[in-house]
Amino acid sequence: MIFTTLALAIDALARNKLRSALTMLGVIIGVSAVVTMQAMGRGAAKYVAEAIGGLGSNMLMAVPGAAHGLSAMVGVQLFTTADLEAIRRRAPAVDRLTPIHSRMLRVVAGTNNRVTNVAGVMPEYFAIRNWGSSAGRLLQAEDERQAALHCVIGQTLAERLFPGQSPLRQEARVRDLPCKVVGVLEAKGGSMFGSDQDDALYMPYSTFSRRITGNTRIATIMASAASSERIDEAKDQLTALLRERRHVPAGESDDFTVRDPRELQVLMQRVTSILSTLLAGVAAISLMVGGIGIMNIMLVSVRERTREIGIRLAVGAKQIDILLQFLVESVLLSAAGGGLGIMLGLLAARGIAAAISVPFIIPVEAIPIAFGVSVCVGVLFGVVPARKAARLHPLEALRFE
C-alpha cells in the first residue's frame, strides 16, 4: 500500500511542477543556509586555529599602551633593553625573548625597489615563530653582537628584488644602508589579517636600532613560554615584571598590554558563534515560511482534488489512505527541498571558502540534522491539510464543483 500511496503522491506533484518547485523554495533556502553556516563555521575555526598556530610557539607579545591603545600614543613610554634583560633573568617560565621594531621602508636592489616591512629582531624571533630558511641561513647571535649589516628576506620580496636569480650574498639597500642578504625565509603566506608575511626584510635588532631608528627603545617584546602548559605562568611573570619596572602603582591599570593569541582565538570564535546564531535565525524563519507555503499549497490541492477524494472514498478507500497520501506529498516536497538545499548549501560554502581563502569542511554531522528538520517541517505542516482531506464526506465531495 505504501508504494501505491507514494506513486500517487509523486504523480500529483508532477502534475504541478512549477507550483511544487515554488513550494519547496522556502525549505531549500532554510536548509542551504544551515549547511552553509555550519561549513563556513568549521572552516573559519580551522583557519583561525592554523593562523594562530602559525604566529609562533606558545607566543606572548607585550606592547606599550593600555589594552585598547597603541604604542605610538603620546606619553606612552616604550620598553628598554634593561626591561628585556630583567625578563631574561627573572621570568623562568619565559623560554625565548626578542625585541621587535619595524617600519615600512623602501628597499632597493639594483634597478628593482619595493616598499616593504623592515624589522629589527634578535635571532630568537625565528625560533618563536617556528620560521626556518629555504635558502642560506637565519640571523645569528654573532650578527646581533656585531650589529652586522646582514639581512634575511621573505619569498615575495626575494622574487620582486631579485627576479630569476639567487638573492644570497647580494646587496639590498634600506634607505642608504647596505645589507647583505644571508638567507631567504620559508614561505608563510598571508596572515589572518590579509597581509603578506613573505613581503618583509629582517635585520639584527642592534643594526636596526643604531642605523635606522637611532635609539635603543623597544616598541614590542615577543616571548614564548617554556611550554604550552606554562603560557599563563609566563604571562603573569611578564606582566608582574613590567608593572614593577614601569612603576605602575598597585590597583592601577597597566600602561602596557600583554597579548595572548588564545584571546584572539576566543574572540574569533565568539564572532563566529554570533554570526552562526544570526544565520540560524534566518534559516529557521526560512524553514517556517517554507512550511507555511507547503501547508497553503496542500490546502489548495485538497480543494482542487475534492471530487477525486470523494471518488476514492466511494470506491472503498479509507480515511487513513487519504491522510497518508496528502501527508506523503507534503513530506516529499519538504524532503526534496531539504536535499536540494543541502547540495546548494555545500556549493555555496565551497564557493565562499574559495573566495575568502578559508578551508572548506563538509559539516558531516549537520547534514542529516538539516535533512531531518526539513522532513519534520513537511510532517508538521502537512498534518492539517491531510486531516482535512481525510475527513471529507464522500457524498459532499462528489457533489463539489
C-alpha positions, 0 to 999 in steps of 0.5 A: 500500500505504501508504494501505491500511496507514494506513486500517487503522491509523486504523480500529483506533484508532477502534475504541478511542477512549477507550483511544487518547485515554488513550494519547496523554495522556502525549505531549500533556502532554510536548509542551504543556509544551515549547511552553509553556516555550519561549513563556513563555521568549521572552516573559519575555526580551522583557519583561525586555529592554523593562523594562530598556530602559525604566529609562533610557539606558545607566543606572548607579545607585550606592547606599550599602551593600555589594552585598547591603545597603541604604542605610538600614543603620546606619553606612552613610554616604550620598553628598554633593553634593561626591561628585556634583560630583567625578563631574561633573568627573572621570568623562568617560565619565559623560554625565548625573548626578542625585541621587535621594531619595524617600519615600512621602508623602501628597499632597493636592489639594483634597478628593482625597489619595493616598499616593504616591512623592515624589522629589527629582531634578535635571532630568537624571533625565528625560533618563536615563530617556528620560521626556518630558511629555504635558502642560506641561513637565519640571523645569528647571535654573532650578527646581533653582537656585531650589529652586522649589516646582514639581512634575511628576506621573505619569498615575495620580496626575494622574487620582486628584488631579485627576479630569476636569480639567487638573492644570497650574498647580494646587496639590498639597500634600506634607505642608504644602508647596505645589507647583505642578504644571508638567507631567504625565509620559508614561505608563510603566506598571508596572515589572518589579517590579509597581509603578506608575511613573505613581503618583509626584510629582517635585520639584527635588532642592534643594526636596526636600532643604531642605523635606522631608528637611532635609539635603543627603545623597544616598541614590542617584546615577543616571548614564548613560554617554556611550554604550552602548559606554562603560557599563563605562568609566563604571562603573569611573570611578564606582566608582574615584571613590567608593572614593577619596572614601569612603576605602575602603582598597585590597583592601577591599570597597566600602561602596557598590554600583554597579548595572548593569541588564545584571546584572539582565538576566543574572540574569533570564535565568539564572532563566529558563534554570533554570526552562526546564531544570526544565520540560524535565525534566518534559516529557521524563519526560512524553514517556517515560511517554507512550511507555511507555503507547503501547508497553503499549497496542500490546502489548495490541492485538497480543494482542487482534488475534492471530487477525486477524494470523494471518488476514492472514498466511494470506491472503498478507500479509507480515511487513513489512505487519504491522510497518508497520501496528502501527508506523503506529498507534503513530506516529499516536497519538504524532503526534496527541498531539504536535499536540494538545499543541502547540495546548494548549501555545500556549493555555496560554502565551497564557493565562499571558502574559495573566495575568502581563502578559508578551508572548506569542511563538509559539516558531516554531522549537520547534514542529516540534522538539516535533512531531518528538520526539513522532513519534520517541517513537511510532517508538521505542516502537512498534518492539517491539510491531510486531516482535512482531506481525510475527513471529507464526506464522500457524498459532499465531495462528489457533489463539489464543483 
